[in-house]
Amino acid sequence: MRLRFASALTIPFLFASGATAQKLAPNIPYAETGHGRHVLDVYTPEKPAGTSLPVLFWIHGGGWQAGDKGDVGSKPKVLTERGFVFVSTNYRLLPEVEMADLMGDAARSLGWVHRNIARYGGDPARIFVGGHSAGAQMAALLAADGRYLAKERVPRHALKGCVAVDGDTYDIPKIILTAEHRQALYGGKMFTFGHRQKFGNDPVKHVDFSTVTHVSKGKGIPPYLLLYFTGNPDTRAQAEALAGVLRAAEIPVRVYGAEDSNHRRLNESLGRPGDPATEELYKFLDPLTGRKR
């Protein structure tokens, strides 16, 4: 039985603050499969200042096993106020499917955005991809590994930036070694479904799903913003490792470590007034969209 979704319904969406209303087009299918996870939400300004607005395509976290496109906090509110179209996507989850299928879903969703976002006032040639935690890994890989974009016929130049929030898997072999060394050192029960298993239990796949593997000069890789929580040594090390590879390839990268935060709060606080990481987000996006500060 095929699931039916409202693909063109646009309704007012009031955020918790009540200060501003945005338009929300919910549960739009990006693939004709009928699968309940093959849907996305499009948020647009209530009164757009114009058409061809930049787009932020967001991938939720949840360890590749949980999470939902509705877990966006204040991001749609503040970004639509700043003249963006905001898209949040779902994708199938482990262990129902394998990691390659998750990445394929994200790429397929991004392909839908590139082909259709002009109908919502978005510019298909100005797309930023972002995500938190597991979504950060997926966003970073989409921006670096051109095979995903090519399969969905999304030109590289359409991606203008990547925002990766507190990911710990930009270099998967390294995080596996770190986690398993720590496990051996301190003992305790080994996780039965850790990174080694999630990424296919195959060292070749671990390398291939690592963003650092695919970074090189001259590929048209866009600028990156890497946000991380300083109290987590894994996300800090992974952000610094990816930043080093990007700099070596002469790809612009901003790195910011949030101190008074944690893994969840760093993401949830994006968009809140006075949040330092939010200011870093604006500093990254504004020059790339022509917005004057």
N, C-alpha and C positions, 0 to 999 in steps of 0.2 A: 504493500500500500504506500503510495507516494504521499509525502507530507506536503501541505500547501502553506505558503507563506505570503504575506503582503509584500509584494516587491516594489510597489510604487506609492504606497500609502505614506503621506507626510503629515505628521501631527505635531502640535506644539509640545515641547519638552521643557518642563520647569525644573530647574536645579534646586537643590536643597536650600540654597541661600535665598531663593525667590526673587533675586534682583534682576535676572535676565532670562528671557525665554529664547531657546533655540529651536530650530525645526529638526525633528528626528524622523528619518525614514528607516523603520526597523525591519530586521529579519528579511533582508533582500537576498534571495538565492544567488550565489556567484557560480554555481555549477548545477546543471540539470540532472541531479542524481536523486533528489528527494531526501537526502541525508539531513538529519536535523542539525548537524554541525556545519553544513555548507552554506552558512548565511553570514551576513555582515550588517552593520548599522552605519548609516550616513547622517552626520550632524552638519547642519549648515547655519550660517547666521540668519537671524530672524529677518533682518533687513540688510541683505548683502550690499556692500559699497560698490560692487561691480561683479562682473563675471570673470571667469578664468582665475579663480582664487587658488593659492597654493594648498596642497593637500597633505595632511599627516595621516599615514596609514599605520594603525596601531595593532600590535600582536600581544595578547595577554600572556601572563605567566601562569605558573601552576605545576611546574615540574614535568611538563609535557603529558601529565596525567589528569589534570584538573584545570579549573579556571573557566572564565566566561567573558565574552566580549562586552558585557555590561559592567565589568570591573574597571571603570575608567576614571573614577573620582571626578575631580574638577577639570580635567584636561579638555573635554569638549567645550565647556563653558568658556574658559579663558582663551582657548585657541580660536573658536569661532568669533569671539569678541575682537581678536586681533586679525581677523580677516582670513581665517583658514576654513577649509572644509575638513572635518575630522571623520575618519573612517575607522571603525573597530571591527575586527573579524574574529570569527570562530574557526576552528579547525578540528579534525578528528584527533583523538587522544590515544596514547599508549594505555593499555596493551592491546586495544582493539586493532590498531594498525601499527606499522613500523615507522621509524623515524623518517624514512624517505617519503612516506605518505603524508606525514605532517608537513614536511617542507614543501611537498607538491601542492598541498592544500593552500598553504600561505602564498605560494607563487601564483596559483590559480586565482586566488582572491585578488591579489595585486594586479593580475592581468585583467580581471573584470573591472577594477577601478580605472586602469589606464584606458580601457575601451569605453567606459560608461560615465565616468565622473563629470564630464562636461554637461551632462543632463542636470546635474545638481549644482552647477556653477563652478566646479573645480577645473583646474588646469591639468590636463593629462601629461603635460611636459614639465610640471613642477610638483613632483611627489617626494615627500620625505617618508622614510620607513622607520618605525621605532617599536620598542617593546621592553617589557620588564622581565627579568629573570630568564626563564626558558624562552620567553618572547624576545629577550635581548639577543640570545644566541641565534634565534631564527632571523631576526631583523638584520643582525650583523652579517650573517651568512648570505642572505638575499642580496645585500648591497655589494658583497665582495665576489661571490661566485656567480659569474655571468651566465652559467648554464640554466639557472632557474628562470632568469628574465628572458633569455633567448627562447626557451621552450614556450613561454607564454607571449612571445612577440612584443615584449616590452623593451624599447631601446634603452641602452645604458644611460643616455643623456637625460632620460626622463626622471631619473633619481637624482635629487639635488642634495640629499644628506641622510644620515643615519643617526638615530638617537637610541643608544643602548644603555639600559638602566639596570645596574647591579647584576650583570650576568657573570657566571663562573665557568663558562664552557666555550670560550673563544679558542682555547687550546685544549682540546679534550684529552689527548694522551697525558698532558701535564697534570690536569686536575685528577685524572684517574690514579696516576702515580702518587700524587700528594695525598689523596684520600685513603688509598690502600696502605701507604707507608704509615699514615697516622693511625689507621686501624690496627696495623701490626704492632705499632709502638705502644699503644695504650690498651689494646685488647678490646674485649667486648664482642657483641654479636655483630657479624658482618651483615651489611644490608644485602637482602636477597635481590633487590631490583635497583642497583646503583647505576652510576653513569656507564660503567662497562656494559651492562646489560641493556640499558636504554638506547644506546647508540649502536646496538647490533652485535655486541660481543665479538667484534671483528676489528683487529687493529687497523686494518686498511680503511674501514668505514670511520673509525675514530679520527683518523687524519683527514679524511675527506669532508667530514662534517665540521671541521675546525676552521673558523674564519681566517686564522693566521696562515693557513695553508694556501689561501687563494689571493693573498695580498701581494701585488707587485706593481711596479711603476708602469704607467702607460696603458692601463686597462680601462681607464675612465671611472675608477672607483670614486664615489663622492666623499665629501668631508664627513667626519664622524664626531659625535659628542658622546663621551663615555662618562657616565655618572656611576659612582659606587659609594658604598658605606665603608668608612675607614676602619670600623671595628671588625670587619670581616676580612681576614687575611686572604681568603681565596678569591673573592671578587676584586679586591685591591690588586693582587698579583696578576690576575687575568686582564684587568683593565690596563695595567702598566705594560704587560706583555704585548697586547694588541696595539696599544699606542706606539710602542717602540717599533713594531713592524710597519705600521702606517707611516711613521715619520721617516723610516729608512726608505720607503717607497715614495716619499715626497707627497704624501696625501695629507691634507690638513686634518688635524685632530685636536679637540679640546678635551681635557680630562679634569674632572672635579670630584674630589672626595668629600662626602658629607659626614661631618663628625657627630653632631647631635641628632642621630637618626637610627634606623635599623633597616633591614632588608625590605620589610613591608612598608614601613612609614616613608621611606625615600620615594617610593612610587606613589603612595596615597597622597603625599603632600605636594606633588607637582601640580602647580596651578594655584596654590594657596598664597594669599598675600604675605609678603615678608619671608617666604621660603627661599633660602639661598640657592638651592638646586634649580628652582624655577627661574631665578634670575640668570643662571648659567644657560638654561634652555633658551631664554629670550636672546641672550648675547650670541648664541649659536645661530638661531633662526633668523634674526632680524637682518644681518648683512646678506644672507642668502636669499631673502625675499624682497630686499630693497626697502625695508621698513626703517624709518629714521628713529633713532633712540633719543 
